[in-house]
Amino acid sequence: MSTLPDYVCVQFADYSESFDPSVLRTEMERGVPKQRLLNSQVLVKINASLAFLSAADVESFYIWYKTEIKRILPFQMAHPRTGQIITARFEGGNIGTLVPLATQFRVATRNVVIEYLD
């Protein structure tokens, strides 16, 4: 399995994490609604910005995305918050818009949504 390249930096300025609790809720005629778990695992989504510190890193990432993970395959990475290795993928195969922060793409970012099962 492929690994997120080392030169990709996850920025914490735009970081957020959310998940669908996978709970079925049934309203009752009286009293509190009943709830039960639908799945043992939940799909966690991480909104993050990936930073690239050179134009070569921008191009290398794009090649990795197209050839190694073929836009949709899972990859391993260290979880930005916990440091644990997770198996993740880009939501819908989308790596967002490339935004240059310096001339000639010496510094650039992509806003992505990374999803994994927990």
C-alpha positions as CSV (number, residue, x, y, z in Angstrom):
1,M,0.0,0.0,0.0
2,S,1.2,3.5,-0.8
3,T,2.1,6.1,1.8
4,L,1.5,9.8,1.8
5,P,4.8,11.3,0.7
6,D,7.1,12.7,3.4
7,Y,7.4,16.1,1.6
8,V,3.6,16.8,2.1
9,C,3.0,18.9,5.2
10,V,-0.4,18.9,6.8
11,Q,-1.1,22.5,8.0
12,F,-3.0,22.9,11.3
13,A,-4.3,26.4,10.6
14,D,-7.1,24.9,8.4
15,Y,-7.5,21.6,10.2
16,S,-10.9,20.2,11.4
17,E,-12.2,16.7,12.1
18,S,-15.8,15.3,12.0
19,F,-17.6,12.1,11.8
20,D,-21.1,10.7,11.3
21,P,-21.9,8.8,14.5
22,S,-23.8,6.1,12.6
23,V,-26.8,6.0,15.0
24,L,-30.4,5.2,14.1
25,R,-32.8,7.3,16.0
26,T,-36.5,6.4,16.3
27,E,-39.0,8.9,17.6
28,M,-41.4,7.5,20.1
29,E,-45.0,8.6,20.7
30,R,-44.0,9.5,24.3
31,G,-40.7,9.9,26.0
32,V,-37.3,10.1,24.6
33,P,-36.4,8.7,21.2
34,K,-34.8,5.3,21.0
35,Q,-31.3,5.0,19.6
36,R,-29.1,2.2,18.3
37,L,-25.8,1.9,16.6
38,L,-25.9,1.1,12.9
39,N,-22.2,0.3,12.3
40,S,-19.3,-0.7,14.6
41,Q,-17.0,1.8,12.8
42,V,-17.5,5.4,11.8
43,L,-16.3,7.3,8.7
44,V,-14.1,10.2,10.0
45,K,-13.4,13.2,7.7
46,I,-10.4,15.4,8.1
47,N,-10.5,18.8,6.4
48,A,-6.9,20.0,6.0
49,S,-4.5,22.0,3.8
50,L,-1.6,20.1,2.3
51,A,1.5,22.4,2.0
52,F,4.3,21.9,-0.6
53,L,7.6,23.7,-0.1
54,S,8.8,23.5,-3.7
55,A,7.6,23.3,-7.3
56,A,9.2,19.9,-7.5
57,D,7.1,18.7,-4.5
58,V,3.9,20.0,-6.2
59,E,4.7,18.0,-9.4
60,S,5.8,14.9,-7.4
61,F,2.6,14.9,-5.5
62,Y,0.5,15.1,-8.6
63,I,2.4,12.2,-10.2
64,W,2.0,10.1,-6.9
65,Y,-1.8,10.9,-7.0
66,K,-2.2,9.9,-10.6
67,T,0.1,6.8,-10.8
68,E,0.4,5.3,-7.3
69,I,-3.0,5.8,-5.8
70,K,-4.8,6.3,-9.2
71,R,-6.9,9.1,-7.7
72,I,-9.1,6.7,-5.5
73,L,-6.9,4.0,-3.9
74,P,-6.3,4.1,-0.1
75,F,-2.9,5.1,1.3
76,Q,-1.3,5.1,4.7
77,M,-0.4,8.2,6.7
78,A,0.3,9.4,10.2
79,H,-2.9,10.9,11.7
80,P,-2.2,14.6,12.1
81,R,-3.7,14.7,15.7
82,T,-2.7,11.3,17.2
83,G,0.3,10.3,15.1
84,Q,-1.1,6.8,14.6
85,I,-0.8,5.2,11.2
86,I,-4.2,5.2,9.4
87,T,-5.4,3.9,6.1
88,A,-7.1,6.8,4.4
89,R,-8.2,8.2,1.0
90,F,-9.2,11.5,-0.6
91,E,-13.0,12.0,-0.5
92,G,-14.3,11.4,-4.0
93,G,-10.7,11.3,-5.3
94,N,-10.6,15.1,-5.0
95,I,-7.3,16.8,-4.1
96,G,-8.7,20.3,-4.3
97,T,-7.4,23.4,-6.1
98,L,-3.7,24.1,-6.2
99,V,-3.1,27.5,-4.7
100,P,0.4,29.1,-5.1
101,L,1.6,31.1,-2.1
102,A,4.9,32.2,-3.7
103,T,6.0,32.8,-7.3
104,Q,6.8,29.8,-9.5
105,F,4.9,27.6,-7.0
106,R,7.9,27.6,-4.5
107,V,5.2,27.3,-1.8
108,A,1.7,26.0,-2.6
109,T,-1.3,24.4,-0.9
110,R,-4.2,22.2,-1.7
111,N,-7.3,22.0,0.5
112,V,-8.4,18.3,0.8
113,V,-10.9,16.1,2.7
114,I,-9.2,12.9,3.9
115,E,-11.5,10.1,5.1
116,Y,-10.8,6.9,7.1
117,L,-12.7,4.3,9.1
118,D,-12.3,4.4,12.9
